[in-house]
């Protein structure tokens, strides 16, 4: 089993920040409750209050795939995409063994 990490950023339109914050908090809460989630955070840049970086850690690819089909993800993620004026595609990582 290989742990999966994801990092992606979205730049949210200023007029959408309040709505984004509500949706982001719901997404965090529900994603953290998923069985295969090890960590889920959405971080705001200190230099740009509209820039948010998602950092997710999943038990394995299967857990991540299940997450992508959950009602909360399939409802919230398209809304976040619509609020974004710039997004980076997700980058996936695994840990380097020592």
Jmol script that loads the backbone (N, CA, C; Angstrom):
load data "model"
ATOM      1  N   UNK A   1       0.853  -1.177   0.000  1.00  0.00           N
ATOM      2  CA  UNK A   1       0.000   0.000   0.000  1.00  0.00           C
ATOM      3  C   UNK A   1       0.900   1.242   0.000  1.00  0.00           C
ATOM      4  N   UNK A   2       0.689   2.140  -0.959  1.00  0.00           N
ATOM      5  CA  UNK A   2       1.490   3.351  -1.083  1.00  0.00           C
ATOM      6  C   UNK A   2       0.624   4.553  -0.728  1.00  0.00           C
ATOM      7  N   UNK A   3       1.062   5.297   0.301  1.00  0.00           N
ATOM      8  CA  UNK A   3       0.354   6.502   0.708  1.00  0.00           C
ATOM      9  C   UNK A   3       0.430   7.531  -0.425  1.00  0.00           C
ATOM     10  N   UNK A   4      -0.657   8.254  -0.640  1.00  0.00           N
ATOM     11  CA  UNK A   4      -0.753   9.222  -1.721  1.00  0.00           C
ATOM     12  C   UNK A   4      -0.918  10.621  -1.144  1.00  0.00           C
ATOM     13  N   UNK A   5      -0.088  11.554  -1.620  1.00  0.00           N
ATOM     14  CA  UNK A   5      -0.199  12.955  -1.214  1.00  0.00           C
ATOM     15  C   UNK A   5      -0.514  13.789  -2.443  1.00  0.00           C
ATOM     16  N   UNK A   6      -1.344  14.798  -2.247  1.00  0.00           N
ATOM     17  CA  UNK A   6      -1.759  15.681  -3.330  1.00  0.00           C
ATOM     18  C   UNK A   6      -1.560  17.117  -2.888  1.00  0.00           C
ATOM     19  N   UNK A   7      -1.028  17.939  -3.799  1.00  0.00           N
ATOM     20  CA  UNK A   7      -0.916  19.375  -3.558  1.00  0.00           C
ATOM     21  C   UNK A   7      -1.436  20.084  -4.799  1.00  0.00           C
ATOM     22  N   UNK A   8      -2.355  21.022  -4.594  1.00  0.00           N
ATOM     23  CA  UNK A   8      -2.916  21.806  -5.701  1.00  0.00           C
ATOM     24  C   UNK A   8      -3.311  23.178  -5.168  1.00  0.00           C
ATOM     25  N   UNK A   9      -3.266  24.174  -6.032  1.00  0.00           N
ATOM     26  CA  UNK A   9      -3.617  25.536  -5.618  1.00  0.00           C
ATOM     27  C   UNK A   9      -4.721  26.104  -6.490  1.00  0.00           C
ATOM     28  N   UNK A  10      -5.540  26.931  -5.866  1.00  0.00           N
ATOM     29  CA  UNK A  10      -6.592  27.665  -6.568  1.00  0.00           C
ATOM     30  C   UNK A  10      -6.516  29.120  -6.147  1.00  0.00           C
ATOM     31  N   UNK A  11      -6.602  30.007  -7.117  1.00  0.00           N
ATOM     32  CA  UNK A  11      -6.705  31.437  -6.828  1.00  0.00           C
ATOM     33  C   UNK A  11      -8.180  31.796  -6.970  1.00  0.00           C
ATOM     34  N   UNK A  12      -8.774  32.211  -5.863  1.00  0.00           N
ATOM     35  CA  UNK A  12     -10.215  32.463  -5.808  1.00  0.00           C
ATOM     36  C   UNK A  12     -10.505  33.929  -6.132  1.00  0.00           C
ATOM     37  N   UNK A  13     -11.545  34.156  -6.909  1.00  0.00           N
ATOM     38  CA  UNK A  13     -11.956  35.530  -7.221  1.00  0.00           C
ATOM     39  C   UNK A  13     -12.331  36.239  -5.919  1.00  0.00           C
ATOM     40  N   UNK A  14     -11.910  37.507  -5.788  1.00  0.00           N
ATOM     41  CA  UNK A  14     -12.136  38.251  -4.539  1.00  0.00           C
ATOM     42  C   UNK A  14     -13.598  38.264  -4.117  1.00  0.00           C
ATOM     43  N   UNK A  15     -14.483  38.425  -5.073  1.00  0.00           N
ATOM     44  CA  UNK A  15     -15.905  38.506  -4.721  1.00  0.00           C
ATOM     45  C   UNK A  15     -16.501  37.153  -4.336  1.00  0.00           C
ATOM     46  N   UNK A  16     -15.709  36.094  -4.414  1.00  0.00           N
ATOM     47  CA  UNK A  16     -16.174  34.747  -4.068  1.00  0.00           C
ATOM     48  C   UNK A  16     -15.552  34.217  -2.773  1.00  0.00           C
ATOM     49  N   UNK A  17     -14.709  35.026  -2.110  1.00  0.00           N
ATOM     50  CA  UNK A  17     -13.969  34.538  -0.943  1.00  0.00           C
ATOM     51  C   UNK A  17     -14.872  34.049   0.186  1.00  0.00           C
ATOM     52  N   UNK A  18     -15.916  34.786   0.481  1.00  0.00           N
ATOM     53  CA  UNK A  18     -16.799  34.398   1.588  1.00  0.00           C
ATOM     54  C   UNK A  18     -17.482  33.055   1.297  1.00  0.00           C
ATOM     55  N   UNK A  19     -18.007  32.912   0.108  1.00  0.00           N
ATOM     56  CA  UNK A  19     -18.666  31.655  -0.276  1.00  0.00           C
ATOM     57  C   UNK A  19     -17.650  30.514  -0.305  1.00  0.00           C
ATOM     58  N   UNK A  20     -16.451  30.792  -0.839  1.00  0.00           N
ATOM     59  CA  UNK A  20     -15.407  29.770  -0.881  1.00  0.00           C
ATOM     60  C   UNK A  20     -15.085  29.274   0.524  1.00  0.00           C
ATOM     61  N   UNK A  21     -14.939  30.189   1.465  1.00  0.00           N
ATOM     62  CA  UNK A  21     -14.578  29.816   2.833  1.00  0.00           C
ATOM     63  C   UNK A  21     -15.608  28.868   3.436  1.00  0.00           C
ATOM     64  N   UNK A  22     -16.869  29.135   3.221  1.00  0.00           N
ATOM     65  CA  UNK A  22     -17.931  28.260   3.735  1.00  0.00           C
ATOM     66  C   UNK A  22     -17.816  26.866   3.115  1.00  0.00           C
ATOM     67  N   UNK A  23     -17.667  26.816   1.799  1.00  0.00           N
ATOM     68  CA  UNK A  23     -17.560  25.524   1.116  1.00  0.00           C
ATOM     69  C   UNK A  23     -16.277  24.791   1.494  1.00  0.00           C
ATOM     70  N   UNK A  24     -15.178  25.532   1.613  1.00  0.00           N
ATOM     71  CA  UNK A  24     -13.897  24.913   1.958  1.00  0.00           C
ATOM     72  C   UNK A  24     -13.967  24.258   3.335  1.00  0.00           C
ATOM     73  N   UNK A  25     -14.579  24.935   4.292  1.00  0.00           N
ATOM     74  CA  UNK A  25     -14.694  24.365   5.640  1.00  0.00           C
ATOM     75  C   UNK A  25     -15.537  23.088   5.628  1.00  0.00           C
ATOM     76  N   UNK A  26     -16.588  23.080   4.837  1.00  0.00           N
ATOM     77  CA  UNK A  26     -17.415  21.870   4.720  1.00  0.00           C
ATOM     78  C   UNK A  26     -16.617  20.738   4.078  1.00  0.00           C
ATOM     79  N   UNK A  27     -15.871  21.062   3.021  1.00  0.00           N
ATOM     80  CA  UNK A  27     -15.060  20.055   2.340  1.00  0.00           C
ATOM     81  C   UNK A  27     -13.995  19.486   3.274  1.00  0.00           C
ATOM     82  N   UNK A  28     -13.359  20.339   4.053  1.00  0.00           N
ATOM     83  CA  UNK A  28     -12.347  19.879   5.016  1.00  0.00           C
ATOM     84  C   UNK A  28     -12.980  18.917   6.019  1.00  0.00           C
ATOM     85  N   UNK A  29     -14.066  19.343   6.633  1.00  0.00           N
ATOM     86  CA  UNK A  29     -14.714  18.544   7.670  1.00  0.00           C
ATOM     87  C   UNK A  29     -15.140  17.172   7.141  1.00  0.00           C
ATOM     88  N   UNK A  30     -15.788  17.161   5.998  1.00  0.00           N
ATOM     89  CA  UNK A  30     -16.299  15.897   5.461  1.00  0.00           C
ATOM     90  C   UNK A  30     -15.182  15.015   4.917  1.00  0.00           C
ATOM     91  N   UNK A  31     -14.161  15.609   4.324  1.00  0.00           N
ATOM     92  CA  UNK A  31     -13.044  14.819   3.796  1.00  0.00           C
ATOM     93  C   UNK A  31     -12.239  14.193   4.924  1.00  0.00           C
ATOM     94  N   UNK A  32     -12.020  14.936   5.998  1.00  0.00           N
ATOM     95  CA  UNK A  32     -11.287  14.389   7.146  1.00  0.00           C
ATOM     96  C   UNK A  32     -12.018  13.217   7.786  1.00  0.00           C
ATOM     97  N   UNK A  33     -13.328  13.171   7.634  1.00  0.00           N
ATOM     98  CA  UNK A  33     -14.120  12.086   8.220  1.00  0.00           C
ATOM     99  C   UNK A  33     -14.081  10.810   7.380  1.00  0.00           C
ATOM    100  N   UNK A  34     -13.549  10.889   6.178  1.00  0.00           N
ATOM    101  CA  UNK A  34     -13.493   9.707   5.315  1.00  0.00           C
ATOM    102  C   UNK A  34     -12.490   8.700   5.862  1.00  0.00           C
ATOM    103  N   UNK A  35     -12.831   7.433   5.722  1.00  0.00           N
ATOM    104  CA  UNK A  35     -12.017   6.353   6.275  1.00  0.00           C
ATOM    105  C   UNK A  35     -10.573   6.380   5.786  1.00  0.00           C
ATOM    106  N   UNK A  36     -10.337   6.656   4.525  1.00  0.00           N
ATOM    107  CA  UNK A  36      -8.988   6.594   3.973  1.00  0.00           C
ATOM    108  C   UNK A  36      -8.201   7.884   4.045  1.00  0.00           C
ATOM    109  N   UNK A  37      -8.766   8.925   4.673  1.00  0.00           N
ATOM    110  CA  UNK A  37      -8.061  10.201   4.757  1.00  0.00           C
ATOM    111  C   UNK A  37      -7.135  10.235   5.961  1.00  0.00           C
ATOM    112  N   UNK A  38      -5.892  10.623   5.729  1.00  0.00           N
ATOM    113  CA  UNK A  38      -4.917  10.756   6.809  1.00  0.00           C
ATOM    114  C   UNK A  38      -4.694  12.216   7.185  1.00  0.00           C
ATOM    115  N   UNK A  39      -4.915  13.117   6.238  1.00  0.00           N
ATOM    116  CA  UNK A  39      -4.767  14.550   6.496  1.00  0.00           C
ATOM    117  C   UNK A  39      -5.423  15.314   5.354  1.00  0.00           C
ATOM    118  N   UNK A  40      -6.064  16.427   5.691  1.00  0.00           N
ATOM    119  CA  UNK A  40      -6.712  17.246   4.671  1.00  0.00           C
ATOM    120  C   UNK A  40      -6.699  18.683   5.157  1.00  0.00           C
ATOM    121  N   UNK A  41      -6.008  19.555   4.437  1.00  0.00           N
ATOM    122  CA  UNK A  41      -5.986  20.967   4.826  1.00  0.00           C
ATOM    123  C   UNK A  41      -6.065  21.848   3.591  1.00  0.00           C
ATOM    124  N   UNK A  42      -6.647  23.012   3.789  1.00  0.00           N
ATOM    125  CA  UNK A  42      -6.667  24.049   2.764  1.00  0.00           C
ATOM    126  C   UNK A  42      -5.995  25.252   3.410  1.00  0.00           C
ATOM    127  N   UNK A  43      -4.932  25.707   2.784  1.00  0.00           N
ATOM    128  CA  UNK A  43      -4.062  26.722   3.371  1.00  0.00           C
ATOM    129  C   UNK A  43      -4.114  28.003   2.555  1.00  0.00           C
ATOM    130  N   UNK A  44      -4.179  29.149   3.256  1.00  0.00           N
ATOM    131  CA  UNK A  44      -4.229  30.436   2.571  1.00  0.00           C
ATOM    132  C   UNK A  44      -2.835  31.061   2.586  1.00  0.00           C
ATOM    133  N   UNK A  45      -2.453  31.638   1.459  1.00  0.00           N
ATOM    134  CA  UNK A  45      -1.148  32.280   1.323  1.00  0.00           C
ATOM    135  C   UNK A  45      -1.061  33.520   2.211  1.00  0.00           C
ATOM    136  N   UNK A  46       0.092  33.720   2.820  1.00  0.00           N
ATOM    137  CA  UNK A  46       0.325  34.930   3.607  1.00  0.00           C
ATOM    138  C   UNK A  46       0.532  36.141   2.699  1.00  0.00           C
ATOM    139  N   UNK A  47       0.904  35.897   1.446  1.00  0.00           N
ATOM    140  CA  UNK A  47       1.167  36.980   0.502  1.00  0.00           C
ATOM    141  C   UNK A  47      -0.042  37.356  -0.348  1.00  0.00           C
ATOM    142  N   UNK A  48      -0.983  36.437  -0.480  1.00  0.00           N
ATOM    143  CA  UNK A  48      -2.148  36.666  -1.336  1.00  0.00           C
ATOM    144  C   UNK A  48      -3.365  35.994  -0.699  1.00  0.00           C
ATOM    145  N   UNK A  49      -4.275  36.777  -0.119  1.00  0.00           N
ATOM    146  CA  UNK A  49      -5.425  36.188   0.584  1.00  0.00           C
ATOM    147  C   UNK A  49      -6.414  35.459  -0.324  1.00  0.00           C
ATOM    148  N   UNK A  50      -6.182  35.494  -1.627  1.00  0.00           N
ATOM    149  CA  UNK A  50      -7.054  34.774  -2.560  1.00  0.00           C
ATOM    150  C   UNK A  50      -6.437  33.461  -3.034  1.00  0.00           C
ATOM    151  N   UNK A  51      -5.204  33.176  -2.603  1.00  0.00           N
ATOM    152  CA  UNK A  51      -4.506  31.973  -3.052  1.00  0.00           C
ATOM    153  C   UNK A  51      -4.586  30.891  -1.979  1.00  0.00           C
ATOM    154  N   UNK A  52      -5.163  29.749  -2.343  1.00  0.00           N
ATOM    155  CA  UNK A  52      -5.361  28.639  -1.418  1.00  0.00           C
ATOM    156  C   UNK A  52      -4.681  27.392  -1.962  1.00  0.00           C
ATOM    157  N   UNK A  53      -3.986  26.686  -1.083  1.00  0.00           N
ATOM    158  CA  UNK A  53      -3.321  25.446  -1.471  1.00  0.00           C
ATOM    159  C   UNK A  53      -3.927  24.290  -0.695  1.00  0.00           C
ATOM    160  N   UNK A  54      -4.350  23.290  -1.439  1.00  0.00           N
ATOM    161  CA  UNK A  54      -4.915  22.070  -0.877  1.00  0.00           C
ATOM    162  C   UNK A  54      -3.769  21.088  -0.652  1.00  0.00           C
ATOM    163  N   UNK A  55      -3.693  20.534   0.551  1.00  0.00           N
ATOM    164  CA  UNK A  55      -2.699  19.509   0.872  1.00  0.00           C
ATOM    165  C   UNK A  55      -3.475  18.327   1.443  1.00  0.00           C
ATOM    166  N   UNK A  56      -3.454  17.229   0.714  1.00  0.00           N
ATOM    167  CA  UNK A  56      -4.231  16.051   1.092  1.00  0.00           C
ATOM    168  C   UNK A  56      -3.311  14.844   1.215  1.00  0.00           C
ATOM    169  N   UNK A  57      -3.591  14.001   2.195  1.00  0.00           N
ATOM    170  CA  UNK A  57      -2.860  12.744   2.343  1.00  0.00           C
ATOM    171  C   UNK A  57      -3.894  11.631   2.466  1.00  0.00           C
ATOM    172  N   UNK A  58      -3.761  10.649   1.572  1.00  0.00           N
ATOM    173  CA  UNK A  58      -4.696   9.526   1.517  1.00  0.00           C
ATOM    174  C   UNK A  58      -3.959   8.224   1.759  1.00  0.00           C
ATOM    175  N   UNK A  59      -4.630   7.292   2.375  1.00  0.00           N
ATOM    176  CA  UNK A  59      -4.042   5.990   2.702  1.00  0.00           C
ATOM    177  C   UNK A  59      -3.457   5.327   1.460  1.00  0.00           C
ATOM    178  N   UNK A  60      -4.177   5.440   0.342  1.00  0.00           N
ATOM    179  CA  UNK A  60      -3.728   4.831  -0.910  1.00  0.00           C
ATOM    180  C   UNK A  60      -4.565   5.392  -2.058  1.00  0.00           C
ATOM    181  N   UNK A  61      -4.255   4.963  -3.259  1.00  0.00           N
ATOM    182  CA  UNK A  61      -4.966   5.436  -4.446  1.00  0.00           C
ATOM    183  C   UNK A  61      -6.458   5.112  -4.367  1.00  0.00           C
ATOM    184  N   UNK A  62      -6.788   3.942  -3.845  1.00  0.00           N
ATOM    185  CA  UNK A  62      -8.194   3.547  -3.737  1.00  0.00           C
ATOM    186  C   UNK A  62      -8.973   4.529  -2.861  1.00  0.00           C
ATOM    187  N   UNK A  63      -8.396   4.927  -1.727  1.00  0.00           N
ATOM    188  CA  UNK A  63      -9.063   5.887  -0.835  1.00  0.00           C
ATOM    189  C   UNK A  63      -9.278   7.221  -1.541  1.00  0.00           C
ATOM    190  N   UNK A  64      -8.287   7.652  -2.304  1.00  0.00           N
ATOM    191  CA  UNK A  64      -8.405   8.900  -3.054  1.00  0.00           C
ATOM    192  C   UNK A  64      -9.501   8.791  -4.119  1.00  0.00           C
ATOM    193  N   UNK A  65      -9.538   7.667  -4.812  1.00  0.00           N
ATOM    194  CA  UNK A  65     -10.562   7.460  -5.838  1.00  0.00           C
ATOM    195  C   UNK A  65     -11.967   7.471  -5.233  1.00  0.00           C
ATOM    196  N   UNK A  66     -12.117   6.856  -4.069  1.00  0.00           N
ATOM    197  CA  UNK A  66     -13.411   6.865  -3.377  1.00  0.00           C
ATOM    198  C   UNK A  66     -13.790   8.294  -3.006  1.00  0.00           C
ATOM    199  N   UNK A  67     -12.831   9.059  -2.492  1.00  0.00           N
ATOM    200  CA  UNK A  67     -13.063  10.464  -2.138  1.00  0.00           C
ATOM    201  C   UNK A  67     -13.603  11.248  -3.335  1.00  0.00           C
ATOM    202  N   UNK A  68     -13.016  11.026  -4.499  1.00  0.00           N
ATOM    203  CA  UNK A  68     -13.426  11.770  -5.696  1.00  0.00           C
ATOM    204  C   UNK A  68     -14.844  11.450  -6.146  1.00  0.00           C
ATOM    205  N   UNK A  69     -15.441  10.404  -5.603  1.00  0.00           N
ATOM    206  CA  UNK A  69     -16.819  10.039  -5.953  1.00  0.00           C
ATOM    207  C   UNK A  69     -17.820  10.364  -4.836  1.00  0.00           C
ATOM    208  N   UNK A  70     -17.348  10.915  -3.728  1.00  0.00           N
ATOM    209  CA  UNK A  70     -18.262  11.219  -2.626  1.00  0.00           C
ATOM    210  C   UNK A  70     -19.195  12.372  -3.003  1.00  0.00           C
ATOM    211  N   UNK A  71     -20.398  12.382  -2.443  1.00  0.00           N
ATOM    212  CA  UNK A  71     -21.327  13.475  -2.742  1.00  0.00           C
ATOM    213  C   UNK A  71     -20.769  14.853  -2.381  1.00  0.00           C
ATOM    214  N   UNK A  72     -20.058  14.954  -1.249  1.00  0.00           N
ATOM    215  CA  UNK A  72     -19.541  16.276  -0.884  1.00  0.00           C
ATOM    216  C   UNK A  72     -18.490  16.760  -1.881  1.00  0.00           C
ATOM    217  N   UNK A  73     -17.638  15.871  -2.363  1.00  0.00           N
ATOM    218  CA  UNK A  73     -16.627  16.290  -3.338  1.00  0.00           C
ATOM    219  C   UNK A  73     -17.267  16.636  -4.677  1.00  0.00           C
ATOM    220  N   UNK A  74     -18.153  15.778  -5.160  1.00  0.00           N
ATOM    221  CA  UNK A  74     -18.753  16.019  -6.480  1.00  0.00           C
ATOM    222  C   UNK A  74     -19.682  17.239  -6.479  1.00  0.00           C
ATOM    223  N   UNK A  75     -20.153  17.653  -5.311  1.00  0.00           N
ATOM    224  CA  UNK A  75     -20.967  18.865  -5.194  1.00  0.00           C
ATOM    225  C   UNK A  75     -20.092  20.111  -5.043  1.00  0.00           C
ATOM    226  N   UNK A  76     -19.108  20.052  -4.147  1.00  0.00           N
ATOM    227  CA  UNK A  76     -18.332  21.244  -3.793  1.00  0.00           C
ATOM    228  C   UNK A  76     -17.235  21.565  -4.806  1.00  0.00           C
ATOM    229  N   UNK A  77     -16.521  20.563  -5.283  1.00  0.00           N
ATOM    230  CA  UNK A  77     -15.377  20.831  -6.152  1.00  0.00           C
ATOM    231  C   UNK A  77     -15.739  21.628  -7.414  1.00  0.00           C
ATOM    232  N   UNK A  78     -16.812  21.297  -8.126  1.00  0.00           N
ATOM    233  CA  UNK A  78     -17.171  22.115  -9.300  1.00  0.00           C
ATOM    234  C   UNK A  78     -17.479  23.573  -8.932  1.00  0.00           C
ATOM    235  N   UNK A  79     -18.050  23.782  -7.751  1.00  0.00           N
ATOM    236  CA  UNK A  79     -18.325  25.150  -7.310  1.00  0.00           C
ATOM    237  C   UNK A  79     -17.025  25.908  -7.068  1.00  0.00           C
ATOM    238  N   UNK A  80     -16.047  25.231  -6.462  1.00  0.00           N
ATOM    239  CA  UNK A  80     -14.746  25.862  -6.226  1.00  0.00           C
ATOM    240  C   UNK A  80     -14.066  26.181  -7.556  1.00  0.00           C
ATOM    241  N   UNK A  81     -14.145  25.274  -8.495  1.00  0.00           N
ATOM    242  CA  UNK A  81     -13.558  25.533  -9.817  1.00  0.00           C
ATOM    243  C   UNK A  81     -14.173  26.778 -10.453  1.00  0.00           C
ATOM    244  N   UNK A  82     -15.474  26.947 -10.307  1.00  0.00           N
ATOM    245  CA  UNK A  82     -16.154  28.105 -10.884  1.00  0.00           C
ATOM    246  C   UNK A  82     -15.759  29.407 -10.191  1.00  0.00           C
ATOM    247  N   UNK A  83     -15.334  29.329  -8.935  1.00  0.00           N
ATOM    248  CA  UNK A  83     -14.911  30.514  -8.183  1.00  0.00           C
ATOM    249  C   UNK A  83     -13.462  30.895  -8.456  1.00  0.00           C
ATOM    250  N   UNK A  84     -12.731  30.018  -9.114  1.00  0.00           N
ATOM    251  CA  UNK A  84     -11.299  30.215  -9.333  1.00  0.00           C
ATOM    252  C   UNK A  84     -11.046  30.982 -10.619  1.00  0.00           C
ATOM    253  N   UNK A  85     -10.075  31.896 -10.548  1.00  0.00           N
ATOM    254  CA  UNK A  85      -9.639  32.538 -11.784  1.00  0.00           C
ATOM    255  C   UNK A  85      -8.301  31.973 -12.246  1.00  0.00           C
ATOM    256  N   UNK A  86      -7.717  31.118 -11.408  1.00  0.00           N
ATOM    257  CA  UNK A  86      -6.463  30.466 -11.755  1.00  0.00           C
ATOM    258  C   UNK A  86      -6.323  29.229 -10.878  1.00  0.00           C
ATOM    259  N   UNK A  87      -5.938  28.117 -11.470  1.00  0.00           N
ATOM    260  CA  UNK A  87      -5.750  26.883 -10.694  1.00  0.00           C
ATOM    261  C   UNK A  87      -4.545  26.131 -11.239  1.00  0.00           C
ATOM    262  N   UNK A  88      -3.849  25.451 -10.349  1.00  0.00           N
ATOM    263  CA  UNK A  88      -2.763  24.581 -10.796  1.00  0.00           C
ATOM    264  C   UNK A  88      -3.282  23.151 -10.769  1.00  0.00           C
ATOM    265  N   UNK A  89      -2.897  22.361 -11.746  1.00  0.00           N
ATOM    266  CA  UNK A  89      -3.307  20.961 -11.698  1.00  0.00           C
ATOM    267  C   UNK A  89      -2.682  20.289 -10.480  1.00  0.00           C
ATOM    268  N   UNK A  90      -3.346  19.309  -9.917  1.00  0.00           N
ATOM    269  CA  UNK A  90      -2.771  18.646  -8.740  1.00  0.00           C
ATOM    270  C   UNK A  90      -1.474  17.928  -9.081  1.00  0.00           C
ATOM    271  N   UNK A  91      -0.569  17.950  -8.121  1.00  0.00           N
ATOM    272  CA  UNK A  91       0.666  17.177  -8.207  1.00  0.00           C
ATOM    273  C   UNK A  91       0.575  16.097  -7.148  1.00  0.00           C
ATOM    274  N   UNK A  92       0.894  14.870  -7.522  1.00  0.00           N
ATOM    275  CA  UNK A  92       0.800  13.735  -6.612  1.00  0.00           C
ATOM    276  C   UNK A  92       2.192  13.317  -6.163  1.00  0.00           C
ATOM    277  N   UNK A  93       2.280  12.913  -4.892  1.00  0.00           N
ATOM    278  CA  UNK A  93       3.551  12.531  -4.293  1.00  0.00           C
ATOM    279  C   UNK A  93       3.390  11.254  -3.478  1.00  0.00           C
ATOM    280  N   UNK A  94       4.502  10.567  -3.289  1.00  0.00           N
ATOM    281  CA  UNK A  94       4.630   9.527  -2.276  1.00  0.00           C
ATOM    282  C   UNK A  94       5.899   9.845  -1.502  1.00  0.00           C
ATOM    283  N   UNK A  95       5.992   9.321  -0.287  1.00  0.00           N
ATOM    284  CA  UNK A  95       7.165   9.605   0.539  1.00  0.00           C
ATOM    285  C   UNK A  95       8.367   8.797   0.083  1.00  0.00           C
ATOM    286  N   UNK A  96       9.520   9.408   0.187  1.00  0.00           N
ATOM    287  CA  UNK A  96      10.775   8.737  -0.095  1.00  0.00           C
ATOM    288  C   UNK A  96      11.162   7.941   1.139  1.00  0.00           C
ATOM    289  N   UNK A  97      11.363   6.650   0.980  1.00  0.00           N
ATOM    290  CA  UNK A  97      11.749   5.811   2.116  1.00  0.00           C
ATOM    291  C   UNK A  97      13.190   6.089   2.515  1.00  0.00           C
ATOM    292  N   UNK A  98      13.437   6.086   3.820  1.00  0.00           N
ATOM    293  CA  UNK A  98      14.800   6.316   4.323  1.00  0.00           C
ATOM    294  C   UNK A  98      15.571   5.017   4.365  1.00  0.00           C
TER     295      UNK A  98
END
end "model"
wireframe off; spacefill off
backbone 0.3
color backbone group
